[in-house]
Amino acid sequence: MNFCVAPCLTLSPMADSCPFEAIRLSFTGNVRIPLGPTAFTPGGSISIASPHVEIWLQNKQVLIRDQHTAHGTYVNGIRIVQQTLLQNGDILTLGVPITRSPDVPANVTNAQLKPIKAMVSIVGV
């Protein structure tokens, strides 16, 4: 059985995302959780930075903030420029599609050129 005791957020990959395994974040206290390339396995998108975003729980709301990244963070297709409320069912996109060019290393797969795109599920808040 897969459930959360503390308030938690799950990021599940969308079909048009760089492939990754679903991520579950549990919120305890006032901890801000940074997310970057190493959180999204296997492979990871080359369009996200480290850290890319931070996510936290405040007053029973899940908030997200972009860490001044080059390719941005989007909630439901809108680029966020300040802390933003995440809600159940939102689509979170980290980065943008990267066009293959001579500057892209040959070992980078086409899947890694896609941004991270995830369905947000929130439980316990």
C-alpha positions as CSV (number, residue, x, y, z in Angstrom):
1,M,0.0,0.0,0.0
2,N,1.4,3.4,-1.0
3,F,0.2,6.3,1.2
4,C,1.3,9.4,3.1
5,V,0.9,10.0,6.8
6,A,2.3,13.6,6.7
7,P,1.1,16.1,4.1
8,C,2.7,15.1,0.8
9,L,3.0,15.9,-2.8
10,T,3.5,13.5,-5.7
11,L,4.9,14.4,-9.1
12,S,3.9,11.8,-11.7
13,P,5.4,12.0,-15.2
14,M,3.2,13.1,-18.1
15,A,3.5,11.3,-21.5
16,D,5.4,14.2,-23.1
17,S,7.9,14.5,-20.3
18,C,11.5,13.5,-20.1
19,P,11.0,10.1,-18.5
20,F,11.3,9.9,-14.7
21,E,10.0,7.8,-11.8
22,A,7.2,9.4,-9.8
23,I,8.5,11.5,-6.9
24,R,6.8,11.7,-3.5
25,L,7.7,14.6,-1.1
26,S,6.6,14.5,2.5
27,F,6.4,17.8,4.4
28,T,7.4,17.9,8.0
29,G,7.9,21.3,9.7
30,N,9.0,24.3,7.8
31,V,11.5,22.5,5.5
32,R,12.0,23.8,2.0
33,I,12.7,20.9,-0.4
34,P,15.0,21.7,-3.3
35,L,14.5,19.8,-6.6
36,G,17.1,19.6,-9.4
37,P,18.3,17.1,-12.0
38,T,19.3,14.4,-9.5
39,A,15.7,14.1,-8.2
40,F,14.5,13.0,-11.6
41,T,15.8,9.5,-12.5
42,P,16.7,7.9,-14.7
43,G,18.5,10.2,-17.1
44,G,17.1,13.6,-16.4
45,S,16.3,16.5,-18.6
46,I,19.2,18.7,-19.6
47,S,16.9,21.8,-19.4
48,I,16.7,21.9,-15.6
49,A,19.2,23.4,-13.2
50,S,20.5,22.4,-9.8
51,P,18.6,23.4,-7.8
52,H,15.7,24.2,-10.1
53,V,12.9,24.8,-7.7
54,E,12.1,24.7,-4.0
55,I,8.8,23.4,-2.7
56,W,7.4,23.8,0.8
57,L,4.3,23.7,3.0
58,Q,3.1,26.9,4.5
59,N,-0.3,27.5,6.3
60,K,-1.6,24.2,4.8
61,Q,-0.7,25.3,1.3
62,V,2.0,23.8,-1.0
63,L,4.1,26.5,-2.5
64,I,6.8,26.4,-5.2
65,R,9.5,28.9,-6.3
66,D,11.8,28.9,-9.3
67,Q,15.4,29.4,-8.4
68,H,16.1,32.0,-11.1
69,T,16.7,29.3,-13.8
70,A,17.4,30.0,-17.4
71,H,14.6,27.7,-18.7
72,G,12.1,28.5,-16.1
73,T,9.3,26.8,-14.1
74,Y,5.7,26.6,-15.3
75,V,2.4,25.9,-13.6
76,N,-0.4,25.0,-16.0
77,G,1.7,26.5,-18.8
78,I,2.3,29.9,-17.1
79,R,5.9,30.8,-16.2
80,I,6.2,31.5,-12.5
81,V,8.3,34.5,-11.3
82,Q,7.4,34.4,-7.6
83,Q,6.3,31.9,-5.1
84,T,3.2,30.2,-6.5
85,L,0.5,28.0,-5.0
86,L,0.5,24.4,-6.2
87,Q,-2.9,22.6,-6.3
88,N,-4.0,19.1,-6.8
89,G,-4.2,18.4,-10.6
90,D,-1.8,21.2,-11.6
91,I,0.7,20.5,-14.4
92,L,4.2,21.4,-13.4
93,T,6.8,21.9,-16.1
94,L,10.5,22.4,-15.3
95,G,12.5,23.7,-18.2
96,V,11.7,23.9,-21.9
97,P,12.3,21.6,-24.9
98,I,15.9,21.8,-26.1
99,T,16.6,21.6,-29.8
100,R,19.3,19.2,-30.8
101,S,22.3,21.2,-32.1
102,P,26.1,20.7,-32.4
103,D,26.4,22.2,-28.9
104,V,24.4,19.3,-27.4
105,P,26.7,16.4,-26.4
106,A,26.2,13.2,-28.5
107,N,25.4,11.1,-25.4
108,V,22.3,13.2,-24.6
109,T,19.2,11.2,-25.7
110,N,16.2,12.8,-27.4
111,A,14.2,12.1,-24.2
112,Q,16.7,14.2,-22.2
113,L,16.0,17.2,-24.5
114,K,12.4,17.3,-23.2
115,P,11.4,19.2,-20.0
116,I,10.2,17.5,-16.9
117,K,6.4,17.6,-17.0
118,A,4.4,16.3,-14.1
119,M,0.9,15.9,-12.7
120,V,0.7,17.3,-9.2
121,S,-1.2,15.2,-6.5
122,I,-1.5,16.7,-3.0
123,V,-2.7,14.7,0.0
124,G,-3.1,15.6,3.6
125,V,-3.4,19.4,3.5
